[in-house]
Amino acid sequence: MSSDMQLHAVASLLRRGHSLDQFSTGLTLLAALLGLGQWLLGRMDPWLLLFSAVLFTLGVLQKYWALRVAFDADLFQRVADGTQPLAERTEALDRALSALGLQPAERGGRLWTERSHGALRLLRRQSLLLAAQVILTLGFILSSPWLAFQT
């Protein structure tokens, strides 16, 4: 039973990736609006354009990891909620992933602790990309000319 509880805990942690993704989506949309706004106004500031491109790229990469994390969260939850013995649920999952081409057959049969560490590593990658977006945005805001203090 403790392994089922561990699977539930990992699934719960992975579901937190959705909140990270929502915040990142806002920053990514901001980047897209800044980039498109320059083009529509016909005034291209190279630094603002670079900022928009980097922020948007980080957002797209974060979205990829968010999709992977959400997929893993669903899988962990499904396995944790199963009624068969854990070994049978694991074998069924491995067969399904192999049949879909999402996992090589030789990777099947891994321990759930190893799978948990891998899934949480994806969540950390997602978090790091969001952190990079936030730091870039704050750096841009703090270095912007409208914050210059005149004495």
N, C-alpha and C positions, 0 to 999 in steps of 0.2 A: 504493500500500500504506500510506503514512503516514496517509491519511485513514481507512482501516480501523482502524488502531491508535488513532487519536484517538477513533473511535466506541467502541471497546472501553474506552478510558480513561474516557470520559464515562459509559458504561453502568456501569462499576465504581464510579465516584463516586456515581452515582444509587442504586445498590444499598445504599449506606451509609444511605440514608434509612430503611431497614427497622429498623436499630438505634435510630435516633432515634424512630421510631414506637413501638417497643416500650417505651422509657422513658416516652414521653408517655402511652401507654396506662395504664401503672402510676399515673402522677399523676392521670390522668382518672378512673380507678377509685377512687382515694383521695378525690377530690372528690365523686364520687357517693356513696361510703360515708359521708362526713362529712355530706353533705346529707340523705341518707336516715336516717342514724343520729339526727340531731336530730329528724326528724319522728317516728320510731318511739319515741323517748324522751319525746316531747311537750315538749321544752325547746328553744325556738328562740332561738338567739343571733344577732342580726342581722348581726354582723361575721363570724361563722363561716359563716352562710348566704351572705353576699355573697362571701366567699372561695371557698366551694364552687362557687357559680354562675359566678364569673369563671374559676376554674381549669377547670371542666368545659367552659365555652364555648371557652376557648383550646384545650383538648384536642380538641374536635370540629372546630374550624377546622384544627388541625394534622393531624387524620386525613384531612380533605379533600385537603390538599396532599400528604400521604403517598401517597394513592391516585394522585394525578396523577404524582408522582415515580416510583412503582413502574411505572405504565403506560409512562412515557417510558423507564425503564431497560430494560424488556422490548423496546420498539420499537428502541432504539439497539442492543441486543444482537442482535436479529433481523437488522437491516440490516447490522451488522458481520460477522455470521457468513455472510451470503449469498455465493453463488458467482458471480452475474452481475456485470457491471460496476456500479459505484456509481450511475451515472446511471439505469440500469434499475431498480435497487432503490429509488431515491428516487422515481422516477415511479410505481412500483407502490404504494409507501407512501402517496403523495399521493392516488392514486386511491382506495385503500381508506379513508383517513381522510375524504375527501370523500363517498364513498358512505355512510359511517356517520353523516355529519353532524357529525363531530368537528373538521373543518377546512374553512373556506370554500375553494372551488376556486381563487380568486385568490391564496390564500396558498401554493399549491403551487409547487414549484421553488425554494424558498429554499435558500441555501447551508447546508451542515452546520455551519459555524462559528456562523451565526446561530441555528440550531436548538439547538446545544450551549449557547450563552449563555442562551437562553430556558429550557432544561431545568435548567441549573444555578441560574438565578434562582428556579425553583420550589423547589429544594433549600434555597436560602438562606432562603426564606420559611418553609419547614417548620422549619428550624433556629431561626429567630427566634421562632417561636411556642413551640417547646420551651424556649428560653432564657427567655421570658417566664413560662412555667409554673414553671421551676426558681427563678427570682428571686422570684416570688410565694410559692412554697412556703417558700423559705428565709426570706424576710421575715416570713412568718406564724410560722414556728417561732421565729425570733429575737425576735419581739415578743410571744410568748405569755407568759401570766402564770406558767407553771411554770418559766420561766427567770429569774424575778426573784430577784436576790440580796438577802438580808436581812443587814443588819449589826448 
